[in-house]
Amino acid sequence: MLKQISLTLWGVTFLLVLGVGMLRAEERVTGEEAEKVRNVIESYVKQDSTLKGGFLIYDEKGNKVLNLKYDHVHKGVEKTESDEYFACVDFVDSNKNTYDIDVYVGKKGEEWDITKLVIHKVNAKDRLKK
């Protein structure tokens, strides 16, 4: 009986530690820092769209290049454990399909760089969930 209680307590402790670690995986960013990240993302998307005639991104699941039109950057900005920031950005294609793309931003000194683009949702359907 004592062994069973000990194993149960160990399991609960493990789950609590795991849960706290997962909470740290992403951290909400606010204020000037969040505004800067949104501005970096918006500038990147607008400049890239102007240069290429649309925002081009390769869709691995669809095995094609998408040509999207920028709509807006969401207000919410998150920071990952690896000190990258990301925000969701909404786009639409010529067929009126909507795309929510997570745009990741890294900072080295005073320089900001786009580090990764992830197609998160298509027509509000989450593509990251397995």
C-alpha positions as CSV (number, residue, x, y, z in Angstrom):
1,M,0.0,0.0,0.0
2,L,2.8,2.4,0.9
3,K,4.5,1.6,-2.4
4,Q,1.4,2.4,-4.3
5,I,0.9,5.8,-2.5
6,S,4.6,6.6,-3.2
7,L,4.2,5.8,-6.9
8,T,1.0,7.9,-7.0
9,L,2.7,10.9,-5.4
10,W,5.7,10.5,-7.7
11,G,3.4,10.5,-10.7
12,V,1.4,13.6,-9.5
13,T,4.7,15.4,-8.9
14,F,6.0,14.5,-12.3
15,L,2.8,15.8,-14.0
16,L,2.9,19.0,-12.0
17,V,6.6,19.6,-13.0
18,L,5.8,18.8,-16.6
19,G,2.8,21.2,-16.5
20,V,4.8,24.1,-15.1
21,G,7.5,23.5,-17.7
22,M,4.9,23.6,-20.5
23,L,3.6,26.9,-19.1
24,R,7.1,28.4,-19.6
25,A,7.2,27.1,-23.2
26,E,5.4,30.3,-24.3
27,E,5.2,33.5,-22.5
28,R,2.8,36.4,-23.3
29,V,4.6,39.6,-24.3
30,T,3.0,43.0,-23.9
31,G,3.7,46.7,-24.2
32,E,6.5,48.2,-26.3
33,E,8.2,44.9,-26.8
34,A,5.0,43.3,-28.3
35,E,4.5,46.4,-30.5
36,K,8.0,46.2,-31.8
37,V,7.6,42.5,-32.8
38,R,4.3,43.3,-34.5
39,N,5.9,46.1,-36.4
40,V,8.9,44.0,-37.5
41,I,6.5,41.3,-38.8
42,E,4.2,43.7,-40.6
43,S,7.2,45.5,-42.2
44,Y,8.6,42.1,-43.3
45,V,5.3,40.9,-44.8
46,K,4.6,44.2,-46.6
47,Q,8.1,44.4,-48.1
48,D,8.2,40.8,-49.1
49,S,4.7,41.1,-50.7
50,T,5.8,44.2,-52.6
51,L,9.0,42.6,-53.9
52,K,7.3,39.3,-55.0
53,G,3.8,40.5,-56.0
54,G,2.2,38.7,-53.0
55,F,3.3,36.9,-49.9
56,L,4.7,33.6,-51.1
57,I,5.0,30.6,-48.8
58,Y,5.5,26.9,-49.5
59,D,2.7,24.7,-48.2
60,E,4.2,21.3,-47.5
61,K,0.9,19.6,-46.9
62,G,-0.5,20.9,-50.1
63,N,2.8,20.5,-52.0
64,K,2.5,24.0,-53.6
65,V,3.5,27.6,-53.3
66,L,0.8,29.8,-52.0
67,N,0.4,33.5,-53.1
68,L,-1.3,35.2,-50.3
69,K,-2.6,38.7,-49.6
70,Y,-1.8,40.2,-46.1
71,D,-4.7,41.1,-43.8
72,H,-3.3,41.9,-40.4
73,V,-1.0,40.9,-37.5
74,H,-2.9,39.6,-34.4
75,K,-2.4,41.6,-31.1
76,G,-1.1,38.6,-29.2
77,V,2.7,38.1,-29.1
78,E,4.4,35.2,-27.4
79,K,8.0,34.5,-26.5
80,T,9.3,30.9,-26.6
81,E,11.9,29.2,-24.4
82,S,14.5,29.8,-27.0
83,D,13.8,33.6,-26.8
84,E,12.1,33.8,-30.2
85,Y,8.9,35.8,-30.5
86,F,6.0,35.0,-32.6
87,A,2.6,36.4,-33.6
88,C,-0.2,35.1,-35.9
89,V,-0.7,36.8,-39.1
90,D,-3.9,36.6,-41.2
91,F,-3.8,36.2,-45.0
92,V,-6.2,35.3,-47.8
93,D,-5.7,33.7,-51.2
94,S,-7.5,34.4,-54.5
95,N,-10.1,31.8,-53.7
96,K,-11.0,33.5,-50.4
97,N,-9.3,30.8,-48.3
98,T,-8.0,32.2,-45.0
99,Y,-4.5,31.4,-43.6
100,D,-3.2,32.0,-40.1
101,I,0.5,31.9,-40.3
102,D,2.8,32.0,-37.2
103,V,5.7,34.3,-37.9
104,Y,8.7,33.8,-35.6
105,V,11.2,36.6,-34.9
106,G,14.6,36.5,-33.4
107,K,16.6,39.3,-32.0
108,K,20.4,39.6,-32.0
109,G,21.6,42.8,-30.4
110,E,19.5,45.5,-32.1
111,E,18.8,43.4,-35.2
112,W,15.5,41.6,-35.7
113,D,15.2,38.7,-38.1
114,I,12.3,36.5,-39.3
115,T,13.4,33.0,-38.3
116,K,10.5,30.8,-39.3
117,L,7.0,30.7,-40.9
118,V,4.5,28.1,-39.9
119,I,1.0,27.6,-41.5
120,H,-1.0,27.3,-38.4
121,K,-4.6,27.4,-39.7
122,V,-6.4,27.2,-43.0
123,N,-10.0,28.3,-43.0
124,A,-9.9,28.3,-39.2
125,K,-8.9,24.6,-39.1
126,D,-5.8,24.0,-37.0
127,R,-3.1,22.3,-39.0
128,L,-0.7,21.8,-36.2
129,K,-2.8,19.4,-34.1
130,K,-2.1,15.8,-34.9
